[in-house]
Amino acid sequence: MTLLLKVTVLLLQSTKHSSAETLSVRERKRERKRRRERAAESSCVSEITHPHPHTHTHTYIQGLEEQLSCAQSLLSFRKICLFSKMARNLLKNPNGEENMEYWELTENGGDEWRVEEMPGDCGHAFTDDATTKYFTTSFELCLKKQLIDLLPEGYSSEELDDQPAVHVEDWYCGRTDCGCVYQLTVCLLDENKEVIQEFTPESVTLDPDTDDCSWKQITHTFSEYGPGVRFISFEHGGQDTKYWQGWFGVRVTGSSVTIDL
């Protein structure tokens, strides 16, 4: 019985030791990150709270100014980091304020993409007065895309692997004198730009004789898509349905991609 008791104790100790070693890599990385932040903060204020007793007054004051500058820089950096984690639009130039800047024109048919002032010919007022421009398509397919690289945007691999919600929003409308077609494709991609999850709703056809062609919103939220997301691809566009020369196709604006952390 004594031998059996000793074996049982050893097994329990071994199990406890094994359990302690199974802390996730993510928890260890987070703990190291917290330690680095505490060390950085401590180094910035150490001279202020514990000055050397033999420091000359002028030198000490100069040191205080340097340490204050260091503390302010650290605070600014942490504010920037906090801002980068907020739900902000990761798409650049979503309303055409910078013409076609930042957009890759994957299809540029007909008379090509163009930016126009709201509401445009035979158009509709937008829901938000702050949005003053939109992109418009032509008589052949027009598509434009942005590829969002998430790591340079301030998101860490650990945060992305936690699968935060990814929200997608887009606005589209047609003219009052011509029908049009709208389409959208959004993909979550891994580090090799392979698709992890995709949102491709059915294309929408708007006919002014039978449909309300005013501005409409489409939304989608990605969730529980698994670890590994490093890029987001956003592509949208369309064309008109009558093959008229000019810019009678679908109009788009107010696009956004945001991440909840």
C-alpha positions as CSV (number, residue, x, y, z in Angstrom):
1,M,0.0,0.0,0.0
2,T,2.9,2.4,0.8
3,L,4.4,1.8,-2.7
4,L,1.0,2.3,-4.3
5,L,0.6,5.6,-2.5
6,K,4.0,6.8,-3.5
7,V,3.3,6.0,-7.2
8,T,0.0,7.8,-7.0
9,V,1.7,10.9,-5.5
10,L,4.3,10.9,-8.3
11,L,1.7,10.6,-11.0
12,L,-0.3,13.5,-9.5
13,Q,2.9,15.6,-9.4
14,S,3.8,14.7,-13.0
15,T,0.2,15.6,-14.2
16,K,0.4,19.0,-12.4
17,H,3.8,19.7,-13.9
18,S,2.6,18.7,-17.4
19,S,-0.5,20.9,-17.0
20,A,1.6,23.9,-16.1
21,E,3.7,23.4,-19.2
22,T,0.7,23.4,-21.5
23,L,0.1,27.2,-21.3
24,S,-0.7,28.3,-24.7
25,V,1.9,30.1,-26.8
26,R,-0.5,33.0,-27.2
27,E,-0.7,33.5,-23.4
28,R,3.1,33.4,-23.1
29,K,3.5,36.0,-25.9
30,R,0.9,38.2,-24.3
31,E,2.6,38.0,-20.9
32,R,6.0,38.9,-22.5
33,K,4.4,41.8,-24.3
34,R,2.9,43.1,-21.0
35,R,6.3,42.8,-19.4
36,R,8.0,44.8,-22.2
37,E,5.4,47.5,-21.9
38,R,5.8,47.7,-18.1
39,A,9.6,47.8,-18.5
40,A,9.4,50.6,-21.1
41,E,7.1,52.6,-18.8
42,S,9.4,52.0,-15.9
43,S,12.5,53.1,-17.7
44,C,10.8,56.4,-18.8
45,V,9.9,57.4,-15.3
46,S,12.7,55.8,-13.2
47,E,14.9,59.0,-13.3
48,I,11.9,61.1,-12.3
49,T,10.9,59.0,-9.3
50,H,14.4,58.0,-8.2
51,P,17.0,60.7,-9.1
52,H,20.6,60.1,-8.3
53,P,21.5,61.9,-5.0
54,H,24.7,63.5,-6.5
55,T,23.1,64.7,-9.7
56,H,23.8,68.4,-10.5
57,T,20.6,70.5,-10.5
58,H,20.9,71.6,-14.1
59,T,21.8,68.1,-15.3
60,Y,18.9,66.7,-13.2
61,I,16.4,69.2,-14.8
62,Q,17.7,68.4,-18.2
63,G,17.2,64.7,-17.4
64,L,13.7,65.4,-16.2
65,E,12.9,67.1,-19.6
66,E,14.3,64.2,-21.5
67,Q,12.4,61.6,-19.4
68,L,9.2,63.7,-19.8
69,S,9.7,63.7,-23.5
70,C,10.2,59.9,-23.4
71,A,7.0,59.5,-21.4
72,Q,5.1,61.7,-23.8
73,S,6.4,59.7,-26.8
74,L,5.4,56.5,-25.1
75,L,1.9,57.9,-24.4
76,S,1.5,59.0,-28.0
77,F,2.7,55.6,-29.2
78,R,0.2,53.8,-27.0
79,K,-2.6,56.2,-28.3
80,I,-1.7,55.4,-31.9
81,C,-1.7,51.7,-31.1
82,L,-5.1,52.0,-29.4
83,F,-6.5,54.0,-32.4
84,S,-5.1,51.3,-34.8
85,K,-7.2,48.7,-32.9
86,M,-10.4,50.7,-33.1
87,A,-13.1,49.8,-35.7
88,R,-11.8,52.1,-38.5
89,N,-12.4,51.8,-42.2
90,L,-9.5,49.9,-43.7
91,L,-10.5,50.8,-47.3
92,K,-8.7,53.9,-48.6
93,N,-10.6,56.5,-50.8
94,P,-14.0,54.7,-50.4
95,N,-16.0,57.6,-51.9
96,G,-13.9,58.8,-54.8
97,E,-12.6,61.9,-53.1
98,E,-9.1,61.0,-54.5
99,N,-10.4,59.9,-57.9
100,M,-9.3,56.3,-58.5
101,E,-6.3,56.4,-56.1
102,Y,-5.7,53.2,-54.1
103,W,-8.0,51.1,-56.3
104,E,-6.9,48.4,-58.7
105,L,-9.1,48.5,-61.8
106,T,-9.5,44.7,-62.4
107,E,-12.1,45.3,-65.1
108,N,-12.3,48.7,-66.9
109,G,-14.7,48.1,-69.8
110,G,-16.8,50.4,-71.9
111,D,-15.9,54.1,-71.3
112,E,-14.2,52.9,-68.1
113,W,-14.6,53.9,-64.4
114,R,-15.4,57.5,-63.5
115,V,-16.0,59.6,-60.4
116,E,-19.0,61.9,-60.4
117,E,-20.5,64.4,-58.0
118,M,-23.5,63.4,-56.0
119,P,-26.4,63.1,-57.0
120,G,-25.3,63.0,-60.7
121,D,-27.5,62.9,-63.8
122,C,-30.8,61.1,-63.2
123,G,-29.4,60.2,-59.8
124,H,-30.5,60.0,-56.2
125,A,-29.5,61.9,-53.1
126,F,-27.3,59.9,-50.7
127,T,-28.3,59.2,-47.1
128,D,-25.3,61.2,-45.7
129,D,-24.6,64.8,-46.7
130,A,-20.9,64.3,-46.0
131,T,-20.6,61.8,-48.9
132,T,-20.4,64.0,-52.0
133,K,-19.0,61.7,-54.7
134,Y,-19.4,58.2,-56.1
135,F,-17.8,55.8,-58.6
136,T,-19.8,55.0,-61.7
137,T,-19.6,52.2,-64.3
138,S,-20.1,52.0,-68.0
139,F,-21.6,49.7,-70.7
140,E,-19.1,46.9,-70.2
141,L,-18.0,45.3,-66.9
142,C,-16.2,47.6,-64.5
143,L,-14.6,46.1,-61.4
144,K,-12.2,47.6,-58.9
145,K,-10.4,46.1,-55.9
146,Q,-8.4,46.8,-52.8
147,L,-6.1,44.3,-51.0
148,I,-5.8,45.1,-47.3
149,D,-2.6,43.9,-45.7
150,L,-3.6,43.6,-42.0
151,L,-0.2,43.3,-40.3
152,P,1.1,46.8,-41.5
153,E,-2.3,48.2,-40.5
154,G,-1.4,47.5,-36.8
155,Y,-3.0,44.1,-36.2
156,S,-0.8,41.4,-34.7
157,S,-0.9,37.7,-35.7
158,E,-2.2,36.8,-32.3
159,E,-5.1,39.3,-32.5
160,L,-6.1,38.1,-36.0
161,D,-5.9,34.4,-35.0
162,D,-8.5,35.2,-32.3
163,Q,-10.9,35.6,-35.3
164,P,-12.3,39.1,-34.6
165,A,-15.5,40.0,-36.4
166,V,-14.9,41.5,-39.8
167,H,-17.7,43.9,-41.0
168,V,-18.3,44.7,-44.6
169,E,-20.5,47.5,-45.9
170,D,-21.2,48.9,-49.4
171,W,-23.7,51.2,-51.1
172,Y,-24.9,51.1,-54.6
173,C,-27.7,52.7,-56.8
174,G,-28.9,53.0,-60.4
175,R,-30.0,55.8,-62.6
176,T,-33.7,56.7,-63.2
177,D,-33.3,56.2,-67.0
178,C,-31.3,53.0,-67.3
179,G,-31.0,49.6,-65.7
180,C,-27.7,48.3,-64.2
181,V,-26.1,45.3,-62.5
182,Y,-24.2,45.4,-59.2
183,Q,-21.8,42.7,-57.8
184,L,-19.5,42.3,-54.8
185,T,-16.9,39.9,-53.6
186,V,-15.0,40.0,-50.3
187,C,-12.5,37.4,-49.3
188,L,-10.5,36.7,-46.1
189,L,-7.0,35.5,-47.2
190,D,-4.1,33.8,-45.4
191,E,-0.4,34.8,-45.7
192,N,-0.2,33.1,-49.1
193,K,-3.3,35.0,-50.2
194,E,-5.3,31.7,-50.3
195,V,-9.0,32.1,-49.6
196,I,-10.1,31.2,-46.0
197,Q,-13.7,32.5,-46.3
198,E,-15.6,34.3,-49.1
199,F,-18.7,36.5,-49.3
200,T,-20.1,36.7,-52.8
201,P,-23.8,37.5,-52.8
202,E,-25.9,37.1,-56.0
203,S,-25.5,40.0,-58.4
204,V,-28.3,42.6,-58.2
205,T,-30.1,43.9,-61.3
206,L,-31.9,47.3,-60.9
207,D,-34.6,48.3,-63.5
208,P,-35.9,51.8,-63.1
209,D,-39.3,50.7,-64.6
210,T,-39.9,48.2,-61.8
211,D,-37.4,48.8,-59.0
212,D,-36.5,51.4,-56.5
213,C,-33.0,52.4,-57.8
214,S,-32.1,54.7,-54.9
215,W,-29.1,54.1,-52.7
216,K,-29.1,50.7,-51.0
217,Q,-26.8,49.3,-48.4
218,I,-25.4,45.8,-48.4
219,T,-23.6,44.4,-45.2
220,H,-21.9,41.2,-44.1
221,T,-20.0,40.1,-41.0
222,F,-17.3,37.4,-41.1
223,S,-17.0,35.3,-37.9
224,E,-15.6,31.9,-36.8
225,Y,-13.5,31.7,-39.9
226,G,-10.5,30.1,-38.3
227,P,-7.0,31.4,-37.6
228,G,-4.5,32.6,-40.3
229,V,-6.2,35.7,-41.8
230,R,-3.6,38.2,-43.0
231,F,-5.2,39.9,-46.0
232,I,-8.7,41.1,-47.0
233,S,-9.7,41.4,-50.6
234,F,-12.6,43.8,-51.5
235,E,-13.9,43.9,-55.1
236,H,-17.1,45.5,-56.5
237,G,-18.6,47.1,-59.5
238,G,-21.0,46.3,-62.4
239,Q,-22.3,47.8,-65.6
240,D,-25.5,49.0,-67.3
241,T,-28.1,46.7,-68.9
242,K,-28.7,48.7,-72.2
243,Y,-25.2,48.9,-73.5
244,W,-25.4,52.7,-73.8
245,Q,-22.3,54.7,-74.4
246,G,-21.2,56.7,-71.4
247,W,-21.7,56.1,-67.7
248,F,-25.1,54.6,-67.2
249,G,-24.1,51.6,-65.1
250,V,-24.3,51.0,-61.3
251,R,-22.9,53.6,-58.9
252,V,-21.0,52.7,-55.8
253,T,-19.8,54.7,-52.7
254,G,-19.4,54.5,-48.9
255,S,-17.5,51.1,-49.0
256,S,-16.0,50.0,-45.7
257,V,-14.2,47.1,-44.0
258,T,-13.8,47.2,-40.3
259,I,-12.4,44.8,-37.6
260,D,-13.8,44.5,-34.1
261,L,-11.1,44.1,-31.4
